[in-house]
Amino acid sequence: MVAEAYKPGPSTDTECSPLIVESTRGLPAAYIQIAGRDPYRDEGLLYAQRLEAEDVPVNVKVCVFFTMLIYND
């Protein structure tokens, strides 16, 4: 995972990787926007699949023309 660059070693922190939560059932509907060349693209797609598999409504948009999505606080 790319997360190794930010937090070395195996992570058990679900804030670093929501893929490791026991269950996503009961979460609200999600909108996931993924940049086409973002290093976290695959993790975003896996998380969307996981939500769908556990009956959480999810809308995924992959922006193929963006290298990375950058957010400022």
C-alpha positions, 0 to 999 in steps of 0.5 A, spaced: 500 500 500 502 507 498 500 508 506 507 505 507 510 511 505 506 515 510 505 510 516 510 505 516 509 498 518 502 494 518 496 499 520 491 497 525 488 504 525 481 504 521 482 512 520 488 510 516 485 505 512 477 504 512 478 497 508 480 494 515 474 495 519 470 489 521 464 491 517 461 497 513 454 495 514 450 501 517 454 506 514 450 512 510 450 512 503 457 514 500 460 518 494 467 516 492 471 520 487 477 517 485 483 521 481 485 516 475 492 516 477 492 517 484 496 512 488 490 510 492 486 509 486 485 501 487 484 502 495 478 507 493 475 502 488 476 496 493 473 500 499 467 502 494 466 494 492 466 493 500 461 498 501 457 495 495 458 488 498 455 490 505 449 493 502 451 500 503 449 505 497 455 507 494 456 512 488 463 512 485 466 517 480 473 516 477 476 522 474 481 519 469 483 526 467 486 528 474 493 525 476 491 527 484 485 530 487 488 536 492 483 538 497 485 545 502 482 546 509 
